[in-house]
Amino acid sequence: MADEYFRQYGVIAIFAAFAVAVPTSMLLIGWALSLLKVRPKNPSFVKNSIYECGFETITERWSQFNFRYYSIALLFVIFDVEVVFLFPWAASFGTMSQEFGLFVLGEMAVFIGILVLGWIYAWKKGSLEWS
């Protein structure tokens, strides 16, 4: 029993080790090559200029966005990610046994309840208003 348990999670541990080792090794190789002066560093005006899809830049500096865009985008991401959790549940709900299906239905009701509370909080706070 324990062998099967470790075999199942061994794959996840190997995947996690690779997920940490590959980016770390790439960063270390880049750092070592920069110390050895393998990569040339020749800054120029063209290299440091802002690139706008091949066109000449229109303004000299970055323009600031209104903060409301960020709050609306954050709310969109939060409520869009919850749909990612709802689709697999809805797709597999009909194939579950009755006991397990009722448990998952209760869990999803709690999940949706928490989301509704978050939505009501954002609504009362005025985050959905554009004023």
N, C-alpha and C positions, 0 to 999 in steps of 0.2 A: 504494500500500500504506500509506504513512504517512498519507495523507488519510483513509483508512478507519479507521485506528487512532485518529486524533484525533477523528474524527466519533463513534465509539463512546464514547470517554471524555469527549467534550465534553458529552454529556447528563448524565453523572455529575457533571462539574464544575459545570454549571449548577444541578443539583439541590442540590449541596453549598453553592453560593453562596446559594441561596434558603433552605436550612436554617439558615444562619448569619445571613443578613440579616433575615429575618422576626422571630425572637425578639429580635435586637439592636435592631431599630427599635421594637418594642413596648416594650422596656425603656427606651429613650431617650425615647420619647414620654411614657411614664408619669412618668419623672424630670423632663422639661421641664414637664409640666403641674403637677407638685407644686411646682416652683420658682415657677411663675406663680400659685400659689394658686387654681387652677381647681377643684381637688378640695378640698372642705371637710374639715377634720380636727376633729371634735367627739367626743373620747373620752367614753364614759359607762360606768356600771357594767354596763348591759345589753350594750353592744358588747364589753366586755372579759371577760364571763363565759363559762364553758365551756358549750358547746352539746352536749346529749346527746339528740338526736332529739326535741326538744320537751318532754322531761321535766325536772323540777327535778333539779339535780345531787345525787348521793347522797353523795359524799365531797368534802372540801375540796381534796384534792390528788390528783395522779396516783398510782396504785398501781404498784409495781414488779413487773415480770414476772421469773420465774426465768430465768437466763441460758441454761438448757438449751433453752428454747423457741427462742431465737435460733440456737443451734448446730444444732438439728434442722431449723429452717427454712432455714438456709444450705445444709445438706447436701441438703435436698429440692430447692432451686433448682438446685444444681449438677447433680444427677443427673436433674432434670426437663429441663434445657436440653439435655442430651445426647440425649434422646429427640427433640427438635426436629431434630437433625442426623441421627438414624437413620431417621426416616420418609421424607424425600425420597430417601435412598439406597436404601431398600428398595423404594420405589415405582418407581424408575427402573432398578433393577439388571437386571431381565429384558430391558429394551430396549437394553442397551448391547452393543457389539461384544465379541467374546471377549477381545481384547487389552486393550481399555480396561476391560472388566468385571473382569478379573483384577487390573489395577492398582488399581482402586477397591476391590476386595475386600481387597487387601493394606493399603491406606490405612485402611480401616475396621477391619481387624483390629488395626492399631497404635493407632487411636483407642480402641477398646474395651479393648485391653490397658492403656492409660494410665488409663482410667476404673476398670478392675478394680484396678489398683495403688492408685489413690486411695481406692477403697472399702476395700481391705485395710488401708491406712494408717489410715483413720478407725476401722475396726473394732479394730485393735490399740491405737490411742490411747485407745479407750474412748468415742469420741464418740457411738456408737450406744446406749450404756448409759444408762438413766434413773436410776441410783443417786445 
